[in-house]
């Protein structure tokens, strides 16, 4: 309850600050009308958040693989990055959550997952659980201050940063320049790049040395974490994410040489935009170096078809060494998460389409499994359809 109250207050304060400032600057609305509008928006926010906060224990569907799935958690402390969202000089902390096969035999590929803006580590629980049951070690990350809510090593509640809320809100306005969008996006993916590199490097180091460094805060789960890392094959790594997390996964696949496959769930590949000249972005001329799959909602697909190589995802996939894309008819942005399963009302407010939500995420999980099996396990065939429905 405390988490919900704090989060709602922070979201309300951010929304009030942004809308008051914007409307005052532009003279769009009077004070009385503005207050009425804000009260209505606040009521909607509160109504939407309640079911989401009540059902945070959702763990997805019954898994289809041969392994039982277990979980563990830790927090990684980055000794090289000061937390820019705080003013006390503390170091950046990144919570990581393991989903893994309940066995001590064998080695399993590593999958790192990054959530979207205002998301959190459980956003795609059904995906992690299915992968783990099929023989993968999945690590879902929280990105503090980008995440809906998380915690630090002191047990303190860390909620989404109001300035981040304002920035995301601002760049979605029609009158925002591409320069502003580019600046914000570059900052976001750079922050998340540091988080994902920290996770991958820390896991690989622990695997090589057989021990956890001082970067690991594990509470009472040190031996459990070491056991999970012992069954992790760090020579086979896949990265994926939803929305902004998908953009981050694409960035990591471009900038590291140890990634074997990348999946972008309905995210614009922001990191592939190197610069902006006038109204046009400048993209990397080097082909995307590793197998990459983008799974889009129908509107994004139609936008890509209309814009061709002016749409970043279309350009990257078409020029990749091994690029793939597909989409779901009748889908919208939140259909590629588990949110419609545990908070349908909130999911509808944020964007779900006419497609059956359970069918969409189940099919998405099947595609994710097929793609990683093909590239990380040399298993099966890659039989992607042009679209799903």
C-alpha positions, 0 to 999 in steps of 0.5 A: 500500500505504501508503495502505491501511495508513494508512486501515485503521489510522485506521478501526480506531482510530475503530471501537475508540474508538467501540464501546469508549466506547459499550459501556462507557457502556451496559454492553452487553458485557464486555471479552473479548466486546467484544475478540472482536467488534472483532477480527472486525469488523477482519478484515471491514474489512481483507478488504473494503478490500483489493480496493477499494484494489487497483482504484482505476484503474477508469474505467467502461464503454466510452463511447457518445458521439462524443467521446474523454474526457480527464482533468485534476486540480487542487486549489482553496485556499479563502482564506476557510475555515480547515481545521477538521480540522487545528490548524495554521491551514491553509486548506481545500483541495478537490481537483477532477477534470475529465472532458471532451471531447477537443476545442477546439471548442464549449461544453459544460455543466458538471456538478459531482459530490459523493461520499457519506460515505467515498466518493471522487472516482472513485465514479461514474467510469462516469457522468462518462465517459459524460457527458463523451463526450456533450458535458459537462464533469464535475468530480468533487470530493473532500471532504477528511476526508469522503473515503475518501482524497485528497491535499493540495497538499504531496502528503500523504495525507489520509484520512477523519477518525475523528470523522466516522466516529464521527458517521456511525456514531452517527447510524445507531443506533436510539436516537439522537435526531432532534436529534443527527441534525439537528445532524450533518447540518447541519454536514456539508452546510454544509462541503460547501456551501463546497466546491461553491461554491468549485469553481463560483465558481472555474471561473466566475471563470476562465472570465470572466477567462481565467486562473486565480487564486491559488486554483488549484494545478495542478502542471504542468496549468495550460494544460490546465485553462485549455483545459478551462474555455475549452470550459465553458459556465458558463451551464448548470450541473448538480449531482449526487451520491450519498448525502450528496453528493446531499443536498449537490447539493440544497442547492446547487440551493436556495441558488444562482441559476445551477443549471439541474438537480439529481440526487440519487442515493439521498440523503436531502435533509437540507438541506431540513430547516430545523428540528426541533420535537419528533419532526417536521422543519420543511421549507421552505415555498418550492417547490424552485426548479429541476428536481430528480430523485431516484433511490432504492433500493427500500427508500427508495421504500417508506419514502417511499410509507409516510410521504408528506410526512413523508419529506423527499424525497417532500415536496420532489419533490411541492412542487417547481416541477419535481420528478421521482422514480423508483426501482430494484426490487431495488436498495440504496444502493451500486448507484448507484455503480461500487463493485460493478464494482471491489469486489463484496465490499465493495459487498455489505457496504455494501449492494447488492440483488438487481438486476444491478449493471452493469444498474443503474448503466448504466440510472442513467447513461442516466437522468442523461444524459437528464435533463441533456440535457433541462434543460441542452441542450434536447434529447430528451424526458424519459420517466422510468418509475415504476421500473426493474429 
